[in-house]
Every structure is written in structure tokens, then in C-alpha cells.
Amino acid sequence: MHNHDHQLDEMYRDIILDHYRSPRGRKDVADPTVVNEGMNPSCGDEIEMKVRLKGDTVEELGVHCAGCAISVASGSMLSEIAEGRTISELKVIAAAVKGMLTTGEVPEEIELDELSDIEVLEGVRQFPVRIKCALLAWVTLVEGLERYEKGGSGENASTTEDANPTVIV
């Protein structure tokens, strides 16, 4: 049994490293509807996300993340499942990912094992200091979408408050 756990860990690590080495979604999005940046100061991760919406559906999403393997891999996984989904679907998925990483509880209607490689991130829960790395892309996406929904242009406004990239504490 113990050996099986070790093999599983290795497989999960391989998947994370694969996403880290060749992140999906690293593209430029023309005419983005939403642009948001996120930072995780504790690990030095920085992310920029551009989303083009068609109605309330994500038509195209680009993620540029510089940081540790977990934050880059998480952003890569997010990009694989975001396109073609609605804002409300993505909020539910983001909440499920957060649940998986923090309490271990995921809403029943979400099948995380069907979402690309997201399940692999569950192992991060054992390392609380790394949870912020895994959540950075999701928090950045949801914040950008919510700002858009509140009637913002989705661009960082020029007020001093919004000019600074979001810091997740």
C-alpha cells in the first residue's frame, strides 16, 4: 500500500511538472474583455490573465504566470478548462478547487476528476504554505470576472486602489 502511495505521488508530481515545463494557455488574447493580475508575495508568483468574453462565456483565455511549479501548473490547468465555460460555471469550479485545497470539501455537483488534471493539486493541501500558489490563478480569474460583472471594463482602473495588482494574503 505504501509503495502505491509513493507511485501516486510520483505520477502527480510528473503531471505538475509537465504543466510547469509546457504551460497551456500561454498566449496573447486579442481584444481581451478582462485583464487581471495577481501576486503571491510569499512565493514570488506573479500572474497576468487576459480573458475575452462572448456574452457571459469565456471565448479565449491567456495565462502568463511566472513563479513556482505549482502556481504555473495550476494556471495551465485552469486554461485547459476555462474556454467555453460561463462566468457562473467558472465561479463554481473555482469555489470547488478552493474547497478541495482548503477543507477537502467539494460541492457534489462538481466532478473535479473530469476537469483536466485539477485533481492532482489535491496533494498540495498537505502543504498549507503552497495552497496560495495553487489558488493564485483561480483567485485572479474570479476577481477579474467579478469586477467585469460589477460593470467595470475589466481593465485595471486608474484609481490608486486598483492600480496595484491584487495581493492575496
Secondary structure, DSSP 8 states (H G I E B T S, - for coil): -HHHHHHHHHHHHHHHHHHHHS-TT-S--SS-SEEEEEEETTTTEEEEEEEEEETTEEEEEEEEEES-HHHHHHHHHHHHHHTT-BHHHHHHHHHHHHHHHHTS---TT--GGGSTTGGGGGGGGG-HHHHHHHHHHHHHHHHHHHHHHTT--SS--SSHHHHS-EE--
